[in-house]
Amino acid sequence: MKKQFLVVVILFFSVLSVHAQKIGYINSEYILGKMPEYKEAKDRLDKLADRWTKEIDERYVVLNQKKDLFLREEVLLPAEEKEKRAEELQKLESEIVGLQKTRFGVGGEYFQKRQELVKPIQDKVFDAMQKIASKKNYAFIFDKANQSTLVYGDKKSDLSDEVIKELGIK
């Protein structure tokens, strides 16, 4: 498996060197940071997340108060009442966990809202980058942000400012 990977990497770089392909990179975080509409979208998302987090935290406070009360009264309660209250606490906790998943889970409301607000902006950046790549015959453009494996990039190969210019941002 390692040999196959090594062969593919060697072939990849040999093809690049034979054809002298142009390679560049962008920093999408830098570009998005220059876009006012991204800043607005991010602010809206942050406010939404703060509101939902506060709502969930408040529910946990109520849950913890009820748990504390139950623990103090537990010794005085008949077995039937203990079981009933324990079930209520479990149900309340499950509701809170469900709310967290609904709001912040994979495919949750936060994810959907982020897709709605941020994806069109990211698409604009991608389109601008694609235009530059096409005009200047770049074969590959990497993104320096987002946990990229780009270890080093010469500033001459950084196309971020050109993308910003293509987007019409000063």
N, CA, C and O atoms as a DFTB+ gen file, in Angstrom:
680 C
 N C O
     1  1       0.824      -1.187       0.000
     2  2       0.000       0.000       0.000
     3  2       0.873       1.257       0.000
     4  3       0.606       2.209      -0.733
     5  1       1.928       1.247       0.839
     6  2       2.823       2.398       0.898
     7  2       3.558       2.576      -0.427
     8  3       3.792       3.700      -0.873
     9  1       3.922       1.447      -1.053
    10  2       4.626       1.526      -2.334
    11  2       3.727       2.125      -3.401
    12  3       4.179       2.926      -4.220
    13  1       2.452       1.741      -3.396
    14  2       1.515       2.274      -4.379
    15  2       1.355       3.772      -4.189
    16  3       1.342       4.528      -5.161
    17  1       1.232       4.205      -2.939
    18  2       1.096       5.620      -2.651
    19  2       2.335       6.382      -3.115
    20  3       2.226       7.448      -3.721
    21  1       3.493       5.837      -2.830
    22  2       4.749       6.464      -3.218
    23  2       4.839       6.581      -4.736
    24  3       5.266       7.611      -5.257
    25  1       4.439       5.537      -5.438
    26  2       4.461       5.562      -6.899
    27  2       3.524       6.650      -7.425
    28  3       3.879       7.379      -8.351
    29  1       2.333       6.762      -6.842
    30  2       1.382       7.785      -7.268
    31  2       1.944       9.182      -7.029
    32  3       1.820      10.059      -7.884
    33  1       2.559       9.389      -5.870
    34  2       3.145      10.700      -5.564
    35  2       4.271      11.027      -6.538
    36  3       4.363      12.153      -7.027
    37  1       5.122      10.054      -6.819
    38  2       6.231      10.274      -7.752
    39  2       5.687      10.588      -9.143
    40  3       6.173      11.507      -9.802
    41  1       4.702       9.848      -9.587
    42  2       4.099      10.110     -10.894
    43  2       3.474      11.499     -10.940
    44  3       3.614      12.221     -11.927
    45  1       2.779      11.870      -9.856
    46  2       2.133      13.174      -9.791
    47  2       3.162      14.290      -9.978
    48  3       2.968      15.191     -10.795
    49  1       4.246      14.224      -9.223
    50  2       5.246      15.286      -9.318
    51  2       6.041      15.231     -10.615
    52  3       6.493      16.265     -11.105
    53  1       6.215      14.049     -11.171
    54  2       6.913      13.979     -12.450
    55  2       6.050      14.562     -13.563
    56  3       6.571      15.211     -14.470
    57  1       4.740      14.340     -13.506
    58  2       3.838      14.940     -14.492
    59  2       3.849      16.452     -14.341
    60  3       3.845      17.181     -15.333
    61  1       3.862      16.919     -13.111
    62  2       3.907      18.357     -12.879
    63  2       5.173      18.965     -13.461
    64  3       5.126      20.007     -14.115
    65  1       6.296      18.318     -13.224
    66  2       7.556      18.893     -13.686
    67  2       7.666      18.832     -15.206
    68  3       8.239      19.736     -15.814
    69  1       7.134      17.795     -15.827
    70  2       7.190      17.679     -17.282
    71  2       6.367      18.771     -17.940
    72  3       6.798      19.369     -18.926
    73  1       5.202      19.030     -17.408
    74  2       4.310      20.012     -18.008
    75  2       4.449      21.409     -17.407
    76  3       3.801      22.351     -17.865
    77  1       5.269      21.542     -16.411
    78  2       5.492      22.834     -15.746
    79  2       4.166      23.513     -15.410
    80  3       3.908      24.649     -15.810
    81  1       3.362      22.810     -14.689
    82  2       2.063      23.336     -14.275
    83  2       2.254      24.442     -13.239
    84  3       3.168      24.390     -12.416
    85  1       1.387      25.429     -13.295
    86  2       1.422      26.497     -12.305
    87  2       0.590      26.094     -11.090
    88  3      -0.518      25.571     -11.213
    89  1       1.153      26.351      -9.930
    90  2       0.479      26.025      -8.684
    91  2       0.426      27.288      -7.839
    92  3       1.407      28.024      -7.735
    93  1      -0.730      27.528      -7.240
    94  2      -0.884      28.678      -6.360
    95  2      -1.669      28.289      -5.131
    96  3      -2.081      27.139      -4.978
    97  1      -1.874      29.251      -4.259
    98  2      -2.683      28.999      -3.072
    99  2      -3.421      30.263      -2.679
   100  3      -3.058      31.373      -3.067
   101  1      -4.465      30.058      -1.900
   102  2      -5.213      31.174      -1.330
   103  2      -5.324      30.936       0.176
   104  3      -5.061      29.839       0.668
   105  1      -5.711      31.969       0.880
   106  2      -6.036      31.860       2.295
   107  2      -7.494      32.291       2.428
   108  3      -7.788      33.483       2.521
   109  1      -8.398      31.323       2.437
   110  2      -9.823      31.639       2.439
   111  2     -10.246      32.402       3.695
   112  3     -11.160      33.224       3.634
   113  1      -9.601      32.145       4.820
   114  2      -9.941      32.891       6.045
   115  2      -9.621      34.376       5.868
   116  3     -10.401      35.241       6.265
   117  1      -8.477      34.654       5.275
   118  2      -8.069      36.042       5.020
   119  2      -9.059      36.712       4.069
   120  3      -9.485      37.844       4.296
   121  1      -9.419      36.000       3.005
   122  2     -10.343      36.552       2.006
   123  2     -11.708      36.812       2.633
   124  3     -12.268      37.898       2.480
   125  1     -12.242      35.825       3.335
   126  2     -13.559      35.986       3.957
   127  2     -13.550      37.110       4.991
   128  3     -14.547      37.814       5.152
   129  1     -12.443      37.279       5.681
   130  2     -12.324      38.349       6.667
   131  2     -12.406      39.740       6.052
   132  3     -12.711      40.709       6.747
   133  1     -12.137      39.844       4.760
   134  2     -12.197      41.126       4.053
   135  2     -13.592      41.397       3.479
   136  3     -13.853      42.484       2.964
   137  1     -14.481      40.414       3.568
   138  2     -15.808      40.543       2.966
   139  2     -16.833      40.994       4.006
   140  3     -17.084      40.274       4.972
   141  1     -17.426      42.175       3.821
   142  2     -18.418      42.673       4.789
   143  2     -19.609      41.724       4.954
   144  3     -20.110      41.549       6.065
   145  1     -20.062      41.116       3.863
   146  2     -21.218      40.226       3.968
   147  2     -20.891      38.977       4.797
   148  3     -21.772      38.413       5.446
   149  1     -19.625      38.547       4.773
   150  2     -19.230      37.407       5.602
   151  2     -19.238      37.802       7.072
   152  3     -19.694      37.045       7.929
   153  1     -18.728      38.997       7.351
   154  2     -18.717      39.474       8.733
   155  2     -20.146      39.568       9.281
   156  3     -20.400      39.195      10.426
   157  1     -21.079      40.070       8.454
   158  2     -22.481      40.166       8.871
   159  2     -23.069      38.781       9.122
   160  3     -23.756      38.568      10.121
   161  1     -22.804      37.853       8.227
   162  2     -23.321      36.491       8.369
   163  2     -22.753      35.845       9.627
   164  3     -23.470      35.179      10.374
   165  1     -21.470      36.048       9.851
   166  2     -20.824      35.467      11.034
   167  2     -21.405      36.056      12.312
   168  3     -21.626      35.336      13.286
   169  1     -21.654      37.369      12.313
   170  2     -22.266      38.011      13.481
   171  2     -23.658      37.444      13.750
   172  3     -24.015      37.180      14.898
   173  1     -24.443      37.257      12.686
   174  2     -25.788      36.687      12.849
   175  2     -25.710      35.277      13.417
   176  3     -26.484      34.914      14.302
   177  1     -24.776      34.486      12.907
   178  2     -24.607      33.121      13.399
   179  2     -24.157      33.108      14.861
   180  3     -24.637      32.302      15.658
   181  1     -23.239      33.998      15.202
   182  2     -22.744      34.072      16.578
   183  2     -23.875      34.442      17.545
   184  3     -23.985      33.865      18.627
   185  1     -24.711      35.405      17.150
   186  2     -25.831      35.809      18.001
   187  2     -26.825      34.668      18.173
   188  3     -27.341      34.441      19.267
   189  1     -27.085      33.960      17.093
   190  2     -27.993      32.819      17.137
   191  2     -27.443      31.728      18.057
   192  3     -28.166      31.174      18.885
   193  1     -26.163      31.432      17.897
   194  2     -25.524      30.408      18.733
   195  2     -25.528      30.826      20.201
   196  3     -25.763      30.000      21.083
   197  1     -25.269      32.098      20.464
   198  2     -25.274      32.591      21.849
   199  2     -26.671      32.448      22.469
   200  3     -26.816      32.023      23.615
   201  1     -27.695      32.813      21.686
   202  2     -29.072      32.718      22.188
   203  2     -29.437      31.267      22.490
   204  3     -30.014      30.974      23.537
   205  1     -29.103      30.367      21.577
   206  2     -29.426      28.952      21.774
   207  2     -28.626      28.350      22.930
   208  3     -29.148      27.547      23.704
   209  1     -27.365      28.741      23.038
   210  2     -26.530      28.247      24.140
   211  2     -27.089      28.714      25.481
   212  3     -27.135      27.947      26.444
   213  1     -27.509      29.968      25.537
   214  2     -28.085      30.514      26.768
   215  2     -29.363      29.745      27.125
   216  3     -29.579      29.407      28.289
   217  1     -30.201      29.473      26.135
   218  2     -31.441      28.729      26.364
   219  2     -31.148      27.332      26.938
   220  3     -31.806      26.888      27.879
   221  1     -30.168      26.662      26.367
   222  2     -29.795      25.323      26.835
   223  2     -29.197      25.386      28.233
   224  3     -29.508      24.553      29.084
   225  1     -28.337      26.377      28.470
   226  2     -27.736      26.543      29.802
   227  2     -28.800      26.787      30.867
   228  3     -28.716      26.249      31.971
   229  1     -29.810      27.606      30.529
   230  2     -30.893      27.884      31.471
   231  2     -31.658      26.599      31.808
   232  3     -32.050      26.383      32.954
   233  1     -31.863      25.759      30.804
   234  2     -32.558      24.496      31.050
   235  2     -31.726      23.579      31.944
   236  3     -32.268      22.869      32.791
   237  1     -30.411      23.599      31.751
   238  2     -29.540      22.789      32.621
   239  2     -29.565      23.299      34.065
   240  3     -29.489      22.506      35.004
   241  1     -29.670      24.608      34.241
   242  2     -29.756      25.174      35.587
   243  2     -31.016      24.653      36.277
   244  3     -30.968      24.230      37.432
   245  1     -32.145      24.685      35.561
   246  2     -33.404      24.180      36.114
   247  2     -33.278      22.695      36.435
   248  3     -33.714      22.244      37.494
   249  1     -32.684      21.941      35.522
   250  2     -32.496      20.507      35.737
   251  2     -31.659      20.245      36.993
   252  3     -32.012      19.402      37.818
   253  1     -30.567      20.964      37.127
   254  2     -29.690      20.778      38.293
   255  2     -30.392      21.161      39.599
   256  3     -30.181      20.522      40.630
   257  1     -31.221      22.199      39.552
   258  2     -31.986      22.583      40.747
   259  2     -32.954      21.465      41.138
   260  3     -33.098      21.131      42.314
   261  1     -33.608      20.900      40.137
   262  2     -34.550      19.811      40.404
   263  2     -33.824      18.562      40.907
   264  3     -34.338      17.846      41.767
   265  1     -32.642      18.305      40.375
   266  2     -31.853      17.162      40.846
   267  2     -31.436      17.352      42.296
   268  3     -31.535      16.433      43.109
   269  1     -30.969      18.558      42.611
   270  2     -30.559      18.852      43.994
   271  2     -31.728      18.692      44.963
   272  3     -31.584      18.104      46.034
   273  1     -32.884      19.223      44.572
   274  2     -34.070      19.098      45.405
   275  2     -34.441      17.626      45.605
   276  3     -34.773      17.199      46.711
   277  1     -34.376      16.871      44.525
   278  2     -34.685      15.438      44.599
   279  2     -33.724      14.716      45.534
   280  3     -34.148      13.890      46.341
   281  1     -32.438      15.022      45.432
   282  2     -31.443      14.364      46.287
   283  2     -31.670      14.687      47.770
   284  3     -31.451      13.837      48.633
   285  1     -32.106      15.906      48.055
   286  2     -32.365      16.298      49.447
   287  2     -33.624      15.606      49.993
   288  3     -33.675      15.228      51.163
   289  1     -34.623      15.449      49.141
   290  2     -35.894      14.878      49.579
   291  2     -35.975      13.364      49.395
   292  3     -36.905      12.727      49.891
   293  1     -35.036      12.804      48.704
   294  2     -35.094      11.396      48.303
   295  2     -35.342      10.447      49.478
   296  3     -36.150       9.525      49.371
   297  1     -34.661      10.666      50.576
   298  2     -34.790       9.752      51.719
   299  2     -36.189       9.792      52.329
   300  3     -36.615       8.827      52.963
   301  1     -36.896      10.886      52.144
   302  2     -38.232      11.036      52.728
   303  2     -39.348      10.534      51.806
   304  3     -40.488      10.356      52.235
   305  1     -39.005      10.310      50.551
   306  2     -40.036       9.959      49.572
   307  2     -40.305       8.454      49.526
   308  3     -39.395       7.640      49.685
   309  1     -41.563       8.109      49.307
   310  2     -41.875       6.700      49.101
   311  2     -41.260       6.216      47.782
   312  3     -40.979       7.029      46.902
   313  1     -41.052       4.933      47.640
   314  2     -40.388       4.347      46.469
   315  2     -41.077       4.742      45.170
   316  3     -40.416       5.025      44.170
   317  1     -42.389       4.759      45.186
   318  2     -43.155       5.102      43.981
   319  2     -42.870       6.542      43.545
   320  3     -42.685       6.806      42.357
   321  1     -42.836       7.461      44.494
   322  2     -42.565       8.880      44.203
   323  2     -41.115       9.070      43.742
   324  3     -40.845       9.861      42.838
   325  1     -40.182       8.338      44.371
   326  2     -38.771       8.402      43.943
   327  2     -38.643       8.025      42.476
   328  3     -37.985       8.714      41.696
   329  1     -39.274       6.934      42.119
   330  2     -39.206       6.433      40.741
   331  2     -39.818       7.439      39.770
   332  3     -39.275       7.685      38.693
   333  1     -40.943       8.012      40.159
   334  2     -41.624       8.994      39.314
   335  2     -40.732      10.220      39.073
   336  3     -40.596      10.683      37.941
   337  1     -40.139      10.729      40.129
   338  2     -39.275      11.919      40.001
   339  2     -37.990      11.608      39.210
   340  3     -37.532      12.422      38.409
   341  1     -37.432      10.441      39.447
   342  2     -36.231      10.038      38.700
   343  2     -36.539       9.965      37.209
   344  3     -35.721      10.375      36.385
   345  1     -37.695       9.453      36.863
   346  2     -38.108       9.380      35.459
   347  2     -38.302      10.778      34.875
   348  3     -37.920      11.042      33.735
   349  1     -38.899      11.672      35.668
   350  2     -39.095      13.051      35.218
   351  2     -37.753      13.730      34.946
   352  3     -37.585      14.429      33.947
   353  1     -36.803      13.509      35.855
   354  2     -35.473      14.102      35.679
   355  2     -34.798      13.541      34.427
   356  3     -34.180      14.280      33.661
   357  1     -34.921      12.246      34.230
   358  2     -34.334      11.603      33.049
   359  2     -34.971      12.147      31.774
   360  3     -34.287      12.411      30.785
   361  1     -36.287      12.308      31.813
   362  2     -37.012      12.841      30.655
   363  2     -36.567      14.270      30.352
   364  3     -36.331      14.626      29.198
   365  1     -36.457      15.076      31.394
   366  2     -36.026      16.471      31.238
   367  2     -34.610      16.536      30.662
   368  3     -34.333      17.342      29.773
   369  1     -33.728      15.695      31.166
   370  2     -32.356      15.660      30.662
   371  2     -32.322      15.220      29.202
   372  3     -31.564      15.776      28.407
   373  1     -33.125      14.238      28.844
   374  2     -33.199      13.771      27.451
   375  2     -33.702      14.872      26.529
   376  3     -33.223      15.018      25.405
   377  1     -34.670      15.646      27.010
   378  2     -35.189      16.764      26.213
   379  2     -34.099      17.799      25.946
   380  3     -33.993      18.334      24.843
   381  1     -33.296      18.072      26.965
   382  2     -32.219      19.059      26.804
   383  2     -31.174      18.550      25.817
   384  3     -30.721      19.296      24.948
   385  1     -30.794      17.295      25.949
   386  2     -29.823      16.710      25.024
   387  2     -30.390      16.717      23.599
   388  3     -29.669      16.999      22.642
   389  1     -31.660      16.411      23.467
   390  2     -32.317      16.453      22.159
   391  2     -32.304      17.853      21.566
   392  3     -32.075      18.036      20.370
   393  1     -32.555      18.847      22.428
   394  2     -32.520      20.235      21.974
   395  2     -31.118      20.612      21.496
   396  3     -30.961      21.291      20.481
   397  1     -30.095      20.163      22.240
   398  2     -28.711      20.435      21.815
   399  2     -28.453      19.839      20.441
   400  3     -27.860      20.494      19.584
   401  1     -28.890      18.604      20.220
   402  2     -28.682      17.960      18.922
   403  2     -29.452      18.679      17.829
   404  3     -28.945      18.861      16.722
   405  1     -30.676      19.089      18.137
   406  2     -31.493      19.796      17.155
   407  2     -30.843      21.119      16.757
   408  3     -30.839      21.499      15.586
   409  1     -30.304      21.801      17.740
   410  2     -29.703      23.115      17.468
   411  2     -28.295      23.006      16.872
   412  3     -27.986      23.651      15.870
   413  1     -27.439      22.174      17.504
   414  2     -26.017      22.183      17.169
   415  2     -25.490      20.874      16.595
   416  3     -24.314      20.795      16.237
   417  1     -26.316      19.859      16.498
   418  2     -25.852      18.567      15.994
   419  2     -25.580      18.593      14.495
   420  3     -25.844      19.580      13.809
   421  1     -25.045      17.479      14.010
   422  2     -24.785      17.340      12.583
   423  2     -26.108      17.497      11.845
   424  3     -27.070      16.779      12.115
   425  1     -26.146      18.427      10.926
   426  2     -27.377      18.690      10.184
   427  2     -28.405      19.466      10.989
   428  3     -29.554      19.599      10.568
   429  1     -28.002      19.981      12.145
   430  2     -28.908      20.736      12.999
   431  2     -29.195      22.131      12.472
   432  3     -28.724      22.522      11.404
   433  1     -29.972      22.866      13.238
   434  2     -30.395      24.202      12.814
   435  2     -29.210      25.144      12.597
   436  3     -29.227      25.951      11.668
   437  1     -28.184      25.050      13.441
   438  2     -27.010      25.919      13.277
   439  2     -26.308      25.601      11.962
   440  3     -25.944      26.505      11.210
   441  1     -26.123      24.322      11.691
   442  2     -25.485      23.898      10.443
   443  2     -26.287      24.391       9.238
   444  3     -25.716      24.905       8.277
   445  1     -27.593      24.238       9.291
   446  2     -28.446      24.666       8.180
   447  2     -28.394      26.176       7.981
   448  3     -28.328      26.662       6.852
   449  1     -28.425      26.908       9.085
   450  2     -28.358      28.369       8.999
   451  2     -27.008      28.816       8.452
   452  3     -26.922      29.775       7.685
   453  1     -25.954      28.107       8.857
   454  2     -24.615      28.420       8.350
   455  2     -24.566      28.178       6.839
   456  3     -24.013      28.985       6.092
   457  1     -25.139      27.081       6.405
   458  2     -25.197      26.790       4.970
   459  2     -25.944      27.896       4.233
   460  3     -25.522      28.336       3.164
   461  1     -27.047      28.335       4.810
   462  2     -27.876      29.368       4.196
   463  2     -27.133      30.706       4.093
   464  3     -27.222      31.391       3.074
   465  1     -26.407      31.071       5.144
   466  2     -25.769      32.385       5.192
   467  2     -24.358      32.410       4.605
   468  3     -23.991      33.373       3.931
   469  1     -23.566      31.374       4.849
   470  2     -22.145      31.415       4.512
   471  2     -21.827      30.741       3.176
   472  3     -20.938      31.197       2.457
   473  1     -22.522      29.687       2.840
   474  2     -22.194      28.952       1.615
   475  2     -22.244      29.836       0.367
   476  3     -21.338      29.736      -0.460
   477  1     -23.256      30.699       0.186
   478  2     -23.246      31.568      -1.002
   479  2     -22.010      32.478      -1.070
   480  3     -21.507      32.780      -2.152
   481  1     -21.538      32.901       0.090
   482  2     -20.346      33.754       0.138
   483  2     -19.115      32.933      -0.241
   484  3     -18.270      33.395      -1.007
   485  1     -19.016      31.719       0.294
   486  2     -17.900      30.843      -0.061
   487  2     -17.933      30.493      -1.548
   488  3     -16.886      30.365      -2.183
   489  1     -19.125      30.341      -2.096
   490  2     -19.254      30.061      -3.527
   491  2     -18.734      31.231      -4.365
   492  3     -18.118      31.023      -5.410
   493  1     -18.982      32.466      -3.904
   494  2     -18.457      33.643      -4.609
   495  2     -16.929      33.625      -4.630
   496  3     -16.304      33.924      -5.648
   497  1     -16.343      33.271      -3.493
   498  2     -14.880      33.196      -3.395
   499  2     -14.364      32.119      -4.340
   500  3     -13.383      32.327      -5.054
   501  1     -15.022      30.979      -4.341
   502  2     -14.609      29.871      -5.211
   503  2     -14.708      30.274      -6.682
   504  3     -13.808      29.976      -7.467
   505  1     -15.783      30.942      -7.056
   506  2     -15.949      31.376      -8.448
   507  2     -14.857      32.367      -8.851
   508  3     -14.303      32.272      -9.946
   509  1     -14.551      33.311      -7.972
   510  2     -13.492      34.291      -8.260
   511  2     -12.149      33.585      -8.399
   512  3     -11.371      33.898      -9.300
   513  1     -11.875      32.634      -7.510
   514  2     -10.622      31.883      -7.571
   515  2     -10.546      31.088      -8.873
   516  3      -9.490      31.003      -9.499
   517  1     -11.668      30.511      -9.268
   518  2     -11.708      29.736     -10.511
   519  2     -11.431      30.622     -11.727
   520  3     -10.729      30.204     -12.647
   521  1     -11.971      31.828     -11.740
   522  2     -11.726      32.761     -12.848
   523  2     -10.240      33.087     -12.957
   524  3      -9.673      33.095     -14.049
   525  1      -9.620      33.354     -11.815
   526  2      -8.191      33.678     -11.810
   527  2      -7.383      32.475     -12.277
   528  3      -6.456      32.620     -13.073
   529  1      -7.724      31.307     -11.795
   530  2      -7.017      30.086     -12.198
   531  2      -7.134      29.863     -13.689
   532  3      -6.172      29.457     -14.340
   533  1      -8.288      30.122     -14.222
   534  2      -8.516      29.934     -15.657
   535  2      -7.753      30.977     -16.480
   536  3      -7.101      30.640     -17.468
   537  1      -7.838      32.236     -16.069
   538  2      -7.158      33.316     -16.795
   539  2      -5.643      33.137     -16.811
   540  3      -4.987      33.383     -17.824
   541  1      -5.097      32.705     -15.673
   542  2      -3.643      32.644     -15.538
   543  2      -3.084      31.227     -15.669
   544  3      -1.910      30.984     -15.391
   545  1      -3.932      30.306     -16.093
   546  2      -3.520      28.921     -16.358
   547  2      -2.913      28.207     -15.151
   548  3      -1.869      27.565     -15.265
   549  1      -3.563      28.319     -14.007
   550  2      -3.135      27.567     -12.833
   551  2      -3.741      26.170     -12.902
   552  3      -4.937      26.014     -13.148
   553  1      -2.919      25.171     -12.685
   554  2      -3.400      23.791     -12.688
   555  2      -3.960      23.421     -11.319
   556  3      -4.927      22.665     -11.221
   557  1      -3.348      23.958     -10.259
   558  2      -3.761      23.640      -8.897
   559  2      -3.747      24.899      -8.054
   560  3      -2.842      25.727      -8.157
   561  1      -4.768      25.027      -7.214
   562  2      -4.782      26.091      -6.216
   563  2      -5.197      25.445      -4.899
   564  3      -6.257      24.826      -4.801
   565  1      -4.354      25.599      -3.900
   566  2      -4.612      25.038      -2.580
   567  2      -5.149      26.130      -1.669
   568  3      -4.979      27.319      -1.940
   569  1      -5.791      25.720      -0.598
   570  2      -6.265      26.662       0.406
   571  2      -5.399      26.515       1.640
   572  3      -5.333      25.445       2.246
   573  1      -4.743      27.589       2.002
   574  2      -3.833      27.601       3.153
   575  2      -4.602      27.447       4.476
   576  3      -4.054      26.955       5.462
   577  1      -5.847      27.862       4.490
   578  2      -6.667      27.772       5.704
   579  2      -7.291      26.379       5.813
   580  3      -7.024      25.498       4.997
   581  1      -8.101      26.206       6.808
   582  2      -8.886      24.976       6.981
   583  2      -8.054      23.718       7.100
   584  3      -8.330      22.734       6.414
   585  1      -7.062      23.722       7.936
   586  2      -6.245      22.555       8.239
   587  2      -5.640      21.937       6.983
   588  3      -5.586      20.715       6.845
   589  1      -5.200      22.764       6.101
   590  2      -4.584      22.307       4.862
   591  2      -3.229      21.666       5.158
   592  3      -2.613      21.924       6.192
   593  1      -2.791      20.840       4.242
   594  2      -1.473      20.233       4.398
   595  2      -0.399      21.058       3.702
   596  3       0.735      20.604       3.545
   597  1      -0.749      22.248       3.292
   598  2       0.220      23.146       2.689
   599  2       1.188      23.585       3.780
   600  3       0.820      24.315       4.701
   601  1       2.429      23.130       3.662
   602  2       3.421      23.405       4.689
   603  2       4.118      24.737       4.437
   604  3       4.413      25.481       5.372
   605  1       4.373      25.023       3.183
   606  2       5.051      26.272       2.834
   607  2       4.492      26.772       1.518
   608  3       4.188      25.985       0.621
   609  1       4.360      28.061       1.409
   610  2       3.937      28.677       0.157
   611  2       4.665      29.990      -0.032
   612  3       4.609      30.871       0.827
   613  1       5.339      30.118      -1.137
   614  2       6.029      31.355      -1.470
   615  2       4.976      32.446      -1.670
   616  3       3.957      32.215      -2.322
   617  1       5.216      33.609      -1.120
   618  2       4.264      34.720      -1.208
   619  2       3.901      35.040      -2.658
   620  3       2.808      35.534      -2.933
   621  1       4.817      34.760      -3.583
   622  2       4.531      35.020      -4.998
   623  2       3.405      34.132      -5.517
   624  3       2.746      34.471      -6.501
   625  1       3.186      33.005      -4.861
   626  2       2.142      32.068      -5.293
   627  2       0.817      32.288      -4.573
   628  3      -0.160      31.586      -4.832
   629  1       0.787      33.268      -3.667
   630  2      -0.435      33.564      -2.917
   631  2      -1.368      34.405      -3.785
   632  3      -1.039      35.532      -4.155
   633  1      -2.510      33.858      -4.098
   634  2      -3.476      34.526      -4.969
   635  2      -4.612      35.192      -4.192
   636  3      -5.579      35.659      -4.793
   637  1      -4.505      35.239      -2.888
   638  2      -5.587      35.751      -2.043
   639  2      -5.980      37.181      -2.408
   640  3      -7.166      37.481      -2.540
   641  1      -4.997      38.062      -2.571
   642  2      -5.304      39.457      -2.900
   643  2      -5.931      39.583      -4.288
   644  3      -6.769      40.455      -4.515
   645  1      -5.528      38.718      -5.208
   646  2      -6.144      38.737      -6.536
   647  2      -7.602      38.304      -6.467
   648  3      -8.449      38.849      -7.175
   649  1      -7.894      37.332      -5.624
   650  2      -9.280      36.891      -5.446
   651  2     -10.097      38.025      -4.840
   652  3     -11.231      38.266      -5.256
   653  1      -9.526      38.723      -3.858
   654  2     -10.218      39.854      -3.247
   655  2     -10.508      40.930      -4.302
   656  3     -11.594      41.507      -4.339
   657  1      -9.524      41.179      -5.147
   658  2      -9.707      42.166      -6.206
   659  2     -10.788      41.704      -7.188
   660  3     -11.613      42.506      -7.624
   661  1     -10.784      40.426      -7.531
   662  2     -11.786      39.859      -8.438
   663  2     -13.192      39.984      -7.849
   664  3     -14.168      40.140      -8.584
   665  1     -13.287      39.916      -6.531
   666  2     -14.576      40.049      -5.850
   667  2     -15.022      41.513      -5.752
   668  3     -16.155      41.799      -5.366
   669  1     -14.129      42.422      -6.100
   670  2     -14.468      43.845      -6.063
   671  2     -14.353      44.447      -4.682
   672  3     -14.992      45.459      -4.392
   673  1     -13.554      43.848      -3.831
   674  2     -13.386      44.347      -2.462
   675  2     -12.120      45.183      -2.415
   676  3     -11.078      44.786      -2.938
   677  1     -12.217      46.320      -1.795
   678  2     -11.063      47.211      -1.705
   679  2     -10.285      46.948      -0.453
   680  3      -9.274      47.605      -0.204
